Amino acid sequence: MQSSMKPEIHQPSELHDAIVEHLRAKVAAGDSPDLVVSGYEDWSPADAVDRQILIELSAADEGERQADGRHAQLFEVVLYAVVSRGCRQSALQAMNLASVLMRVAAVQRWGWSGRAVGFPQKMAMEASFLLDGDSQHQGFEAWEIRWRQQLNLGAPGYEDDPVVTGVFFSVNPDDSADESQYQQVPESA
């Protein structure tokens, strides 16, 4: 059976876009059609709606280089659950939305195989500083979910280990590199 998981990720922006699309399809669709999902950089209080999810890749560290040669980067991902104060119990709604997002994100590689993208690590949820103290943001409540996720960028640099197809032996060969001095063990053929 062919896996539908993508084997390679080449740019961090691919992760950002996949998270946006996944949340639009899985969280905003169905019973939450009023929920808008976008990148953090696209959000403007002047154009805000009552309920929004904002996605940000905020920082990255170098990860452990993979055995297949891919360069690893460990990204900090932040989701903001933003609710207008015009909504009833907006602070509780923002917290509840953040709780849903945390459960959804906890098991996501966002469509990539485990060789390309790791599972989220060190997830945390708290009231957000996104909206504190800035007068242009005073009409909203927000909670944020943060985690670290490893991306193994690019194509593998090395081939997989060779497959062993048999076992050969020789007793005291004159030249250990001479294949003609070895015999295949019959049960390994």
LODOTOR-885334 format. One line per 10 residues: number of its first residue (from 1); their letters; for each residue z, y, x of C-alpha. Coordinates in nm, 2 decimals. Last residue first. Layout:
NUM	a	Z Y X  ... .
//
This chain:
189	asepvqqyqs	-0.09 -1.79 2.05  0.29 -1.77 2.11  0.35 -2.15 2.04  0.10 -2.24 2.32  0.26 -2.04 2.61  -0.04 -1.87 2.77  -0.11 -1.96 3.14  -0.10 -1.73 3.43  -0.27 -1.74 3.77  -0.60 -1.62 3.62 .
179	edasddpnvs	-0.43 -1.29 3.53  -0.41 -1.18 3.89  -0.16 -0.89 3.91  0.13 -1.12 4.02  -0.08 -1.24 4.32  0.03 -1.56 4.48  0.20 -1.67 4.16  0.55 -1.83 4.18  0.54 -2.02 3.85  0.33 -1.84 3.60 .
169	ffvgtvvpdd	0.38 -1.74 3.24  0.21 -1.58 2.94  0.34 -1.48 2.60  0.11 -1.36 2.33  -0.02 -1.08 2.12  0.24 -0.81 2.20  0.14 -0.49 2.02  0.11 -0.18 2.23  0.37 0.09 2.18  0.23 0.37 1.96 .
159	eygpaglnlq	-0.01 0.61 2.11  0.11 0.93 2.27  0.08 1.30 2.18  0.16 1.25 1.81  -0.01 1.53 1.61  0.16 1.86 1.56  0.51 1.97 1.48  0.82 1.75 1.44  1.00 1.97 1.19  1.38 1.93 1.17 .
149	qrwriewaef	1.56 2.07 0.87  1.88 2.28 0.87  2.05 2.38 0.55  2.14 2.68 0.34  2.18 2.72 -0.04  2.23 3.07 -0.17  2.39 3.23 -0.47  2.28 3.55 -0.64  2.38 3.80 -0.90  2.14 4.09 -0.99 .
139	gqhqsdgdll	2.13 4.45 -1.11  2.29 4.59 -0.79  1.99 4.51 -0.57  1.85 4.86 -0.51  2.20 4.99 -0.46  2.26 4.76 -0.16  2.63 4.66 -0.13  2.59 4.29 -0.19  2.26 4.15 -0.31  2.15 3.91 -0.04 .
129	fsaemamkqp	2.51 3.85 0.06  2.49 3.54 -0.15  2.77 3.34 -0.32  2.79 3.01 -0.14  2.62 2.67 -0.09  2.61 2.46 0.22  2.38 2.18 0.34  2.45 2.05 0.69  2.12 1.85 0.73  1.80 1.84 0.52 .
119	fgvargswgw	1.60 1.52 0.58  1.36 1.51 0.87  1.00 1.62 0.87  0.70 1.47 1.06  0.81 1.12 1.15  1.01 1.09 0.82  0.68 1.13 0.63  0.59 1.46 0.47  0.58 1.54 0.10  0.87 1.80 0.08 .
109	rqvaavrmlv	1.10 1.60 0.31  1.35 1.62 0.03  1.67 1.43 -0.05  1.93 1.71 -0.05  1.68 1.97 -0.18  1.70 1.87 -0.55  2.08 1.85 -0.55  2.11 2.18 -0.37  1.87 2.34 -0.61  2.07 2.22 -0.91 .
99	salnmaqlas	2.39 2.37 -0.76  2.21 2.70 -0.69  2.10 2.72 -1.05  2.46 2.66 -1.16  2.59 2.93 -0.93  2.32 3.18 -1.05  2.41 3.10 -1.41  2.78 3.15 -1.34  2.71 3.49 -1.19  2.48 3.58 -1.47 .
89	qrcgrsvvay	2.73 3.50 -1.75  2.48 3.63 -2.02  2.17 3.76 -1.86  2.14 4.14 -1.80  2.30 4.08 -1.46  1.97 3.94 -1.36  1.98 3.59 -1.19  1.89 3.51 -0.83  1.92 3.16 -0.68  1.84 3.21 -0.31 .
79	lvveflqahr	1.71 2.92 -0.11  1.77 2.93 0.27  1.61 2.71 0.53  1.73 2.70 0.89  1.47 2.53 1.10  1.52 2.27 1.37  1.20 2.26 1.59  1.06 1.94 1.74  0.76 1.92 1.97  0.57 1.60 1.93 .
69	gdaqregeda	0.54 1.36 2.23  0.57 1.03 2.05  0.93 0.98 2.16  1.01 1.31 1.98  1.15 1.62 2.16  1.50 1.70 2.04  1.50 2.02 1.84  1.45 2.38 1.96  1.62 2.62 1.74  1.49 2.80 1.43 .
59	asleiliqrd	1.58 3.09 1.21  1.54 3.23 0.86  1.29 3.02 0.67  1.33 3.19 0.33  1.27 3.07 -0.02  1.35 3.28 -0.33  1.43 3.13 -0.67  1.42 3.37 -0.97  1.58 3.42 -1.31  1.56 3.75 -1.51 .
49	vadapswdey	1.24 3.88 -1.35  1.21 4.11 -1.05  0.93 4.36 -1.00  1.15 4.66 -0.91  1.39 4.43 -0.73  1.11 4.33 -0.49  1.07 3.97 -0.37  0.76 3.87 -0.17  0.95 3.83 0.16  1.19 3.58 0.00 .
39	gsvvldpsdg	0.90 3.36 -0.09  0.84 3.28 -0.45  0.97 3.07 -0.75  0.99 3.23 -1.09  1.20 3.07 -1.37  1.10 3.16 -1.72  0.94 2.82 -1.77  1.28 2.64 -1.72  1.27 2.34 -1.95  0.94 2.20 -1.82 .
29	aavkarlhev	0.82 2.36 -1.50  1.05 2.58 -1.29  1.24 2.29 -1.13  0.99 2.02 -1.04  0.65 2.18 -1.02  0.75 2.53 -0.91  1.02 2.39 -0.68  0.77 2.16 -0.52  0.51 2.43 -0.47  0.76 2.68 -0.31 .
19	iadhlespqh	0.90 2.40 -0.09  0.55 2.30 0.02  0.46 2.66 0.10  0.77 2.71 0.32  0.71 2.37 0.50  0.35 2.46 0.57  0.47 2.80 0.71  0.64 2.60 0.98  0.30 2.50 1.12  0.14 2.17 1.22 .
9	iepkmssqm	0.30 1.90 1.00  0.17 1.55 1.04  0.20 1.21 0.86  0.16 1.34 0.50  0.34 1.10 0.26  0.11 0.93 0.00  0.17 0.60 0.17  -0.11 0.34 0.14  0.00 0.00 0.00 .
//
